[in-house]
């Protein structure tokens, strides 16, 4: 076996090893993303099924609207778009 063939075999071996490591890493990332998506769907369905969802939203938006003028630096006396 001459030097060129040896170099080719080593290069192919290293390429296969790197491809295997990338596939193994990608599989782990894919599993974590799948678990995250399932968790997100569970959170969304639990929130959507709440009986007091409407009142929670009203309370949340009221608190946000009260904070907007001081947070965004709006001039006093101006009104947010949501209250027009």
Secondary structure, DSSP 8 states (H G I E B T S, - for coil): --HHHHHHHHHHHHHHHHHHHHHHHHHHHHHHHHHHHHHHHHHHHHHHT-TTHHHHHHHHHHHHHHHHHHHHT--TT---GGG-
